[in-house]
Amino acid sequence: MGVLRVWYPALVGIKAGTNVLVAGGTGIVGSGTVISLLKQGAKVLVATRSLDKFCVLHDVVSDDVKANLSVVEGDLSTYDGVKRVFKKASTGEHSVNHVVASIGNYWQKGWLTEQTLAEFNRSQRTVVSHFLMMRTFLPYLNLREGTPTYTVVTGHAGDEYIAPKTSFLSVGSGALNSLSMAARAEFNDQRVALNQFHIRCSVQPVPDHDLLPDPFNVGHDLIGGAIASSISSVARGKTVINTKQDAKKMILAQ
Ligand SMILES: NC(=O)c1ccc[n+]([C@@H]2O[C@H](COP(=O)([O-])OP(=O)(O)OC[C@H]3O[C@@H](n4cnc5c(N)ncnc54)[C@H](OP(=O)(O)O)[C@@H]3O)[C@@H](O)[C@H]2O)c1
């Protein structure tokens, strides 16, 4: 992912000490979310396959909140990996009330008819990970006191073909949209607030103020702030972010 640069938007909202699991917290969207949640006083557990990537994130987090950032290693496309993450996230000091699933796997490897079945199956591990996460965490969150939330982060590659050679990205994103739609329907009236946070613009791993003023290119801090706002407002259903302005509005509404 390279070096992350951090700018903290002024935010209020999440109750200090709230426990949040961010699956994919080392990624572009996930890291912005982790940073925003920490800034608001949350305790954040990051699920990742790579401790090296976690170290990059840990290094850029400001010293005063580092103690609130922990990690659990696990491949979420496997039952064993998700079980391992669940064990840490559901017990003792962590006992999360909020889960953000920002699991992604950008794919732009070639034309559709040139791909193998093995590559197809490999490219769909992301949607498998989301299914296993939902299957494991939604019933747990549903039994939690207070206002538990589950946020699934999705993108527009499932709505349209976004660039040449991205066929399997579209297949995976479309499947994730449908998985989220089914989960939203089935959990509509349940205690856990399930929200699909659907981003229809490009997110960059830099602070928003470093970007040119382009409504469709958003810094990960701003998107992370909007996701944190959706959790503190217990958003349920589908939140669609079309432009930078949409993300800003969500933060200001807090
Ligand atoms: N970036 C954008 O411009 C953009 C725009 C619109 C929507 N989105 C959406 O945002 C979401 C996240 O995208 P992103 O751009 O942040 O992706 P990213 O930078 O590639 O990060 C994806 C994260 O998912 C984790 N991950 C992937 N497979 C995993 C597995 N099997 N087990 C555990 N962790 C796994 C990776 O963690 P480790 O490698 O550390 O294990 C990584 O931290 C996606 O749904 C995407 O569609 C992104």
The ligand as an SDF file (V2000), in Angstrom:
LIG
                    3D

 48 52  0  0  0  0  0  0  0  0999 V2000
  -10.2150    2.1770   -3.0480 N   0  0  0  0  0  0  0  0  0  0  0  0
  -11.2160    2.6370   -3.7800 C   0  0  0  0  0  0  0  0  0  0  0  0
  -11.0370    3.5180   -4.6230 O   0  0  0  0  0  0  0  0  0  0  0  0
  -12.6200    2.1470   -3.5510 C   0  0  0  0  0  0  0  0  0  0  0  0
  -13.6710    2.8130   -4.1960 C   0  0  0  0  0  0  0  0  0  0  0  0
  -14.9740    2.3730   -4.0090 C   0  0  0  0  0  0  0  0  0  0  0  0
  -15.2150    1.2880   -3.1850 C   0  0  0  0  0  0  0  0  0  0  0  0
  -14.1760    0.6310   -2.5730 N   0  0  0  0  0  0  0  0  0  0  0  0
  -14.5100   -0.5500   -1.7740 C   0  0  0  0  0  0  0  0  0  0  0  0
  -13.8750   -0.5280   -0.5150 O   0  0  0  0  0  0  0  0  0  0  0  0
  -13.6310   -1.8700   -0.0910 C   0  0  0  0  0  0  0  0  0  0  0  0
  -12.1690   -1.9780    0.3030 C   0  0  0  0  0  0  0  0  0  0  0  0
  -11.3860   -1.6160   -0.8160 O   0  0  0  0  0  0  0  0  0  0  0  0
   -9.9160   -1.0210   -0.6770 P   0  0  0  0  0  0  0  0  0  0  0  0
   -9.6730   -0.1920   -1.8900 O   0  0  0  0  0  0  0  0  0  0  0  0
   -9.7130   -0.4280    0.6590 O   0  0  0  0  0  0  0  0  0  0  0  0
   -9.0600   -2.3510   -0.8440 O   0  0  0  0  0  0  0  0  0  0  0  0
   -7.5480   -2.6440   -0.4420 P   0  0  0  0  0  0  0  0  0  0  0  0
   -6.7840   -1.3860   -0.2470 O   0  0  0  0  0  0  0  0  0  0  0  0
   -7.0570   -3.6440   -1.4070 O   0  0  0  0  0  0  0  0  0  0  0  0
   -7.7150   -3.3370    0.9800 O   0  0  0  0  0  0  0  0  0  0  0  0
   -8.4280   -4.5020    1.0830 C   0  0  0  0  0  0  0  0  0  0  0  0
   -8.2260   -5.1010    2.4280 C   0  0  0  0  0  0  0  0  0  0  0  0
   -8.8990   -6.3670    2.4430 O   0  0  0  0  0  0  0  0  0  0  0  0
   -8.1140   -7.2680    3.1600 C   0  0  0  0  0  0  0  0  0  0  0  0
   -8.3400   -8.6280    2.6800 N   0  0  0  0  0  0  0  0  0  0  0  0
   -8.5200   -9.0420    1.4020 C   0  0  0  0  0  0  0  0  0  0  0  0
   -8.6860  -10.3680    1.3530 N   0  0  0  0  0  0  0  0  0  0  0  0
   -8.6140  -10.8080    2.6320 C   0  0  0  0  0  0  0  0  0  0  0  0
   -8.6940  -12.0780    3.2340 C   0  0  0  0  0  0  0  0  0  0  0  0
   -8.8820  -13.1980    2.5130 N   0  0  0  0  0  0  0  0  0  0  0  0
   -8.5410  -12.1710    4.5740 N   0  0  0  0  0  0  0  0  0  0  0  0
   -8.3210  -11.0560    5.3110 C   0  0  0  0  0  0  0  0  0  0  0  0
   -8.2450   -9.8110    4.8010 N   0  0  0  0  0  0  0  0  0  0  0  0
   -8.3830   -9.6970    3.4740 C   0  0  0  0  0  0  0  0  0  0  0  0
   -6.6680   -6.8540    2.9420 C   0  0  0  0  0  0  0  0  0  0  0  0
   -5.9720   -7.1480    4.1270 O   0  0  0  0  0  0  0  0  0  0  0  0
   -4.5210   -7.8280    4.1920 P   0  0  0  0  0  0  0  0  0  0  0  0
   -3.9350   -7.8170    2.8080 O   0  0  0  0  0  0  0  0  0  0  0  0
   -3.7940   -6.9620    5.1650 O   0  0  0  0  0  0  0  0  0  0  0  0
   -4.7970   -9.1940    4.7040 O   0  0  0  0  0  0  0  0  0  0  0  0
   -6.7720   -5.3420    2.7710 C   0  0  0  0  0  0  0  0  0  0  0  0
   -6.5250   -4.6680    3.9670 O   0  0  0  0  0  0  0  0  0  0  0  0
  -14.0050   -2.7840   -1.2780 C   0  0  0  0  0  0  0  0  0  0  0  0
  -15.2940   -3.2990   -1.0810 O   0  0  0  0  0  0  0  0  0  0  0  0
  -14.0210   -1.8230   -2.4630 C   0  0  0  0  0  0  0  0  0  0  0  0
  -14.9210   -2.2220   -3.4730 O   0  0  0  0  0  0  0  0  0  0  0  0
  -12.8840    1.0290   -2.7300 C   0  0  0  0  0  0  0  0  0  0  0  0
  1  2  1  0
  2  3  2  0
  2  4  1  0
  4  5  1  0
  4 48  2  0
  5  6  2  0
  6  7  1  0
  7  8  2  0
  8  9  1  0
  8 48  1  0
  9 10  1  0
  9 46  1  0
 10 11  1  0
 11 12  1  0
 11 44  1  0
 12 13  1  0
 13 14  1  0
 14 15  2  0
 14 16  1  0
 14 17  1  0
 17 18  1  0
 18 19  2  0
 18 20  1  0
 18 21  1  0
 21 22  1  0
 22 23  1  0
 23 24  1  0
 23 42  1  0
 24 25  1  0
 25 26  1  0
 25 36  1  0
 26 27  1  0
 26 35  1  0
 27 28  2  0
 28 29  1  0
 29 30  1  0
 29 35  2  0
 30 31  1  0
 30 32  2  0
 32 33  1  0
 33 34  2  0
 34 35  1  0
 36 37  1  0
 36 42  1  0
 37 38  1  0
 38 39  2  0
 38 40  1  0
 38 41  1  0
 42 43  1  0
 44 45  1  0
 44 46  1  0
 46 47  1  0
M  CHG  2   8   1  16  -1
M  END
$$$$
